[in-house]
Each structure stands twice: as structure tokens, then as C-alpha cells.
Amino acid sequence: MGQRAAIYCRVSTADQSCERQQRDLISFAARAHYDVVAVFKETGSGVKLDRVERKKIMALAQARRIDAILVTELSRWGRSTIDLLNTLRALANWKVSVIATNGVTFDLSSPYGRMLTTFLAGIAEFERDLISERVKSGLAAAKARGKKLGRQTGQRPKSDRLAPKVLALVAEGRSYRWIARDLGISKNTVGDIVKRTKSVENLPRIATR
């Protein structure tokens, strides 16, 4: 009996088909004497986060029900270098290898696999630095164009949303402390809502403790 393997096929758009990948991987599994446990097919871009079928394979790996994952190329499996490295490390803990039909095999128990992982870790760090640099550059460019970033002065989404309830409770004669506890906000927030509401002048005087 050969090693147990799961086949993973992925295409980027709905007008594409996984059939060629599936056919090539089944043929590869037969030549390499893998026992195919299941075939998983998925449609989604390389950056799509929610890959349901891939999660199923990871669950099989964690349950020690497979020994290898077969893909046509690593770009079918990993969303990015960082993602690929993270999943490879998780799979290594479960003694599961990722094998691509283009000849790339990630078996982290072997010296070659560990060497590739070290190489990938360097690329992943470089990739993280690039992403960070792009974010900082984008923020700087936006700031240069006069775009204000973050929450602006005067923006109070939560307190503005709760303002009608606060004012209604104040009108009922409830104390600021009671209102704050009931609505899950601070007493100061209650006071601020009342202060910035023009109708506060018409409200009866109440206890603030």
C-alpha cells in the first residue's frame, strides 16, 4: 500500500475548470504509488482568504488521515509566501508533505525540505517588509493629497448612535451613572452627549452621581 494522499485543485474564476489539474494529479498519484483518499476542488483567486476545501485538507492532515498533499504547482496551494510557509510548518508538525507535479516537494523532515523552508522564510520576511513599505507609502501619499486618516475630531459613532437613548433616559430622570451602566458606556460619555445636545436646556435638572 502506498502513502495516503489528498489531491487539491484550484482555479481562479468560475469560467475555468479543475478537470485538467485533477486528471494530471490522479495520473501522477498512480505513477508515484499514492493512494488517493479524496479530491478537493476549489474556485477562488490566489488572495482569497476563505478556502473551504483547503481547510478540509488541513483537517485531514491534523487528524493524521493523509501523508501527502498533491498539487500541480505550489501557487495552487499557497496564497503568498507567508501563507505557504505557515501552512508548511503546520503540516510538518503532522508529518504531511506538499508535493507538486512540477517536481517541488516540501518534506520538512528531510534536509532538502528544511533548506527550502529556510529559503522561504527569507522570502516571506522580504515580502512582509514590502507590504509594510507599500502601506506606509500609501498612507504618506494620501496624507500628501490632504486626505485625513483615522477617526476625525467630532466623529463619535457609538455615542452618536446611543444619543437618542441617553436623552430619553435623562428625560425620565435617570442618573448619569445608571444610564452609563445600562448602556455600557462611561458616565463622562453620557455627560458629553447631554452637553452637545441643544435640547439639553429643556431637560429637567437631574443627579449626576
C-alpha positions in Angstrom: 0.0 0.0 0.0 1.3 3.4 -0.9 1.2 6.6 1.1 -2.2 8.3 1.5 -2.7 11.5 -0.4 -5.3 14.2 -0.9 -5.5 15.9 -4.2 -6.1 19.7 -4.2 -7.1 21.6 -7.4 -7.8 25.3 -7.6 -8.8 27.7 -10.4 -9.2 31.4 -10.1 -12.6 32.0 -11.8 -15.8 30.2 -12.3 -15.3 30.0 -16.1 -12.2 27.8 -15.5 -12.2 24.1 -14.8 -10.3 21.9 -12.4 -10.6 18.9 -14.7 -7.1 19.1 -16.2 -5.5 19.5 -12.8 -7.5 16.6 -11.4 -6.6 14.4 -14.4 -2.9 15.2 -14.2 -2.8 14.7 -10.4 -4.6 11.4 -10.5 -2.2 10.2 -13.1 0.8 11.4 -11.0 -0.6 9.7 -7.9 -0.8 6.4 -9.8 2.8 6.6 -11.1 4.1 7.5 -7.7 2.1 4.8 -6.0 0.0 7.2 -3.8 -3.4 6.0 -2.5 -5.8 8.9 -3.2 -8.0 9.5 -0.2 -10.0 12.4 -1.6 -10.1 15.0 -4.3 -10.8 18.6 -3.3 -11.6 21.3 -6.0 -11.9 25.0 -5.3 -12.6 28.2 -7.2 -11.1 31.3 -5.8 -8.3 33.9 -6.5 -4.9 33.4 -5.1 -5.5 36.0 -2.4 -8.9 34.7 -1.3 -8.8 34.1 2.4 -11.8 31.7 2.9 -10.7 28.5 1.2 -13.2 26.0 2.5 -11.7 23.0 0.6 -8.2 23.7 1.7 -9.3 23.9 5.3 -10.8 20.4 4.9 -7.4 19.1 3.7 -5.7 20.7 6.7 -8.2 19.0 9.0 -7.4 15.6 7.4 -3.7 16.3 7.9 -4.2 17.2 11.5 -6.2 14.0 12.0 -3.3 12.0 10.5 -5.5 10.7 7.8 -3.2 11.6 4.9 0.6 11.6 4.4 0.8 14.0 1.5 -1.0 16.7 -0.4 -0.7 16.7 -4.2 -0.9 19.9 -6.3 0.0 20.8 -9.8 2.1 23.7 -8.6 2.7 25.5 -5.3 0.8 28.6 -6.4 -2.4 26.5 -6.4 -1.9 25.8 -2.6 -0.3 29.0 -1.1 -1.9 32.4 -1.2 1.5 34.0 -0.6 5.0 33.1 0.5 4.0 33.8 4.1 0.9 31.7 3.9 2.7 28.9 2.2 5.4 28.9 4.9 2.8 28.9 7.7 0.8 26.0 6.2 4.0 24.0 5.5 5.1 24.4 9.2 1.7 23.3 10.4 1.8 20.3 8.0 5.3 19.4 9.1 4.1 19.0 12.7 1.6 16.5 11.4 4.2 14.7 9.2 2.4 15.7 6.0 4.3 16.7 2.8 3.2 19.0 0.0 4.2 17.6 -3.4 3.8 19.5 -6.7 3.9 17.6 -10.0 6.4 20.1 -11.3 9.0 18.4 -9.1 8.9 20.5 -6.0 8.5 18.5 -2.8 8.2 20.0 0.7 9.0 17.4 3.2 10.3 19.3 6.2 11.6 16.1 7.8 14.3 16.0 5.1 17.5 18.2 4.8 16.3 19.4 1.4 12.9 20.4 2.8 14.4 22.2 5.7 16.7 24.1 3.3 13.8 25.2 1.2 11.9 26.3 4.3 14.8 28.5 5.4 14.9 30.0 1.9 11.1 30.6 2.0 11.4 32.2 5.4 13.8 34.8 4.0 11.4 35.5 1.1 8.5 35.7 3.5 10.3 38.3 5.6 11.2 40.3 2.5 7.5 40.0 1.4 6.4 41.4 4.8 8.8 44.3 4.5 7.5 45.1 1.0 3.9 45.1 2.2 4.7 47.3 5.2 6.6 49.7 2.9 3.6 49.8 0.5 1.2 50.6 3.3 3.4 53.4 4.7 4.0 54.8 1.2 0.2 54.7 0.6 -0.5 56.5 3.8 2.1 59.1 3.1 0.7 59.7 -0.4 -2.8 60.0 1.0 -1.7 62.5 3.6 0.1 64.5 1.0 -3.1 64.7 -1.0 -4.7 66.2 2.1 -6.7 63.2 3.0 -7.4 62.9 6.7 -6.6 59.5 8.1 -8.1 57.7 11.1 -11.1 58.9 13.2 -11.6 62.6 12.8 -12.3 65.1 15.5 -16.0 65.2 16.2 -16.7 61.7 15.0 -18.3 59.6 17.7 -20.1 56.7 16.0 -21.0 54.8 19.2 -22.1 57.8 21.3 -24.0 59.4 18.4 -25.8 56.1 17.9 -26.7 55.9 21.6 -27.6 59.6 21.9 -31.4 59.2 21.5 -31.5 56.5 24.2 -29.3 58.6 26.5 -31.5 61.7 26.1 -34.7 59.7 26.6 -33.4 58.2 29.8 -32.2 61.6 31.0 -35.7 62.9 30.4 -37.0 60.1 32.5 -34.9 61.3 35.4 -32.3 58.6 35.3 -28.9 59.4 36.7 -25.8 59.5 34.5 -24.3 56.6 36.4 -27.4 54.4 35.9 -27.5 55.3 32.2 -23.8 54.6 31.7 -24.2 51.2 33.4 -27.3 50.3 31.5 -25.9 51.2 28.1 -22.3 50.0 28.6 -20.7 53.4 28.3 -18.9 55.7 30.6 -20.5 58.4 32.8 -18.4 61.0 31.0 -19.8 59.9 27.7 -23.3 60.4 29.0 -22.4 63.9 30.1 -20.8 64.7 26.8 -23.9 63.6 24.9 -26.1 65.8 27.1 -23.7 68.8 26.8 -23.5 68.8 23.0 -27.3 68.4 22.6 -29.0 71.7 22.1 -32.2 70.4 23.7 -30.3 69.9 27.0 -31.5 73.3 28.1 -35.1 72.0 28.2 -34.3 68.9 30.2 -35.0 68.8 34.0 -32.1 69.1 36.4 -31.1 65.6 37.5 -28.5 64.0 39.6 -25.1 63.3 38.0 -23.9 60.8 40.6 
